[in-house]
Amino acid sequence: MSALPHFPGASLDHGGQGLWPTILSAEQAALDVSPAAKTNPKHLYTSDRLIGIRVLGFLLLDLYEHRQLSFGAVPYNALIREITSCLSPLGSKGEKLQNLGLQYRNRILRVFRSSSNNSIPIEDSESDPPHVSDPLTQA
């Protein structure tokens, strides 16, 4: 998985550019959690925190890049608000952002899940992705 770009430049508006250093800090924090990730690139793919923050970062970039499509800037602005809500003074900002990215990853993966036995097996999967609680589905 590719690292997030350090300078997204014209890829984000003012709101996204203001949040980008915090997203990069959360990515670095995820890398720092596992010393093995620095010496063995295979460990990068198993780090949920790293995957979560990169999903979030690349989703933000993609939503801004494609804002001219049918939904306009609504999804991008909604994601900006969600990211901003993670920046409250309580708790770890990096961990909150990483978990938000994992929630998006889990939502994306649900599209490919099947309740029947006709699902296509994934070769390199040892187990299901870890579940991150989703505040939208909690009653």
N, C-alpha and C positions, 0 to 999 in steps of 0.2 A: 504494500500500500504506500502510495506516495505521500511525502510530507506536505503539509499545507504551505502555500507560497508565503514568503515573508513579507512581500510588498504587493498586495493585490492590485494596487494602482487604480485604474479606471474600472476594475471589476466590481467595485462596490461604491455606493453613495456615501455621503458624509456619516450617516448613522452606522452603516456597516464598517466603515473605516475606523470609526471611534471604538467599536467593539473588537476589532481584529487583534489588537495587542493582547487583550484578555484571552481570546481564543488561542492565540499562539502560546501564551503562558500556560494555559491548561494542557496544551499539547506537550509542552516541555515537561510539565509536572507528570504527565502520564509516562513519558519516556524515562524520567528519573525514578519512577516507582520500581522499575525492573532493571537492575544493572545488567542483566543478561541481554536485554534488548539492545544495548549498545555494542555488545561483542558478537551476538548471534542474531542476524536479521530474521531468522525463523520465529524468534520470540515476539517480534513485532506483530505478527499475525494473530497471536493468541492473547494479546493484551486488550481486554475489553475497554479499559479506559482510553487507550490510544485510539481504538476503533471508534468509540463513541464520539470523541472530540473531532476526529477527522470526518466522520459522517456529518456532524453538525457544520463544520467549516465548509466542506465541499457543497453541502446542501445550500448554505447561505450564498455561496458564490454562484451556484447554478440557478437558484431562484432569481437572483438579480440579473444574471445574464439573459434569462428567458422571460423577463417581466413583460415583454411586448406580446407574449402569447395570450391565449384566451382569458386567463385569470388576472392578467395585469400584474401590478405590484402588490396585490392583496396578500398572497402567500409570503412574499419577502418581508413585508411590513409586519405580518403576524409573527414570523420567526424572529425578527428584530425585537419585538415586544417580549417574546418568550425568553430570549437570551438575556434581555435587560432585567427581567424578573428574577433571573438566577443570580444577579449581582447584589442581592441584599447583603447587609453586613453580617448576617448570621450564617454560620457554616462556611464550608470551603467553596469558593466560587468555582474553582477548577473542577471539583468533584460534581457540583451541580450541573455544570455545562457538559461534563462527560456523560452524566446520567441522562441528560436531555437528549444527547446524541444517540445513546443506546435505546432510548424510547423510540426515536425515529427509525433506527435500524430495525427494531422489533416490529414496528408497524409495516415497514417495507417488506420484511420477510414474511409477514402474515399473508401477503398476496400469493405467495408460492406454496403455502401450506395447504394440505388437503385432509379432510376428516376421514376419507376412505383409504383403503390400502393401495390405491393406484398411484400414489405419489412416486416421483422419481427419486431414487436414493442418491445422496450426495456422497461421492467417493471418500473424500478426506475428512468427513465430519466424524468426530469422536462422540459428540452428543449434541443435544439441542442448544441453541444459544442461551446464555443465562437470561432469566426473566428480570426485567427492571419494572417496578410498579409504575403504572400509567395513571396519573391523576384523573384523566378523562374517563376512564372506565371504572373507577372506584365509586361505589355508591355511598 
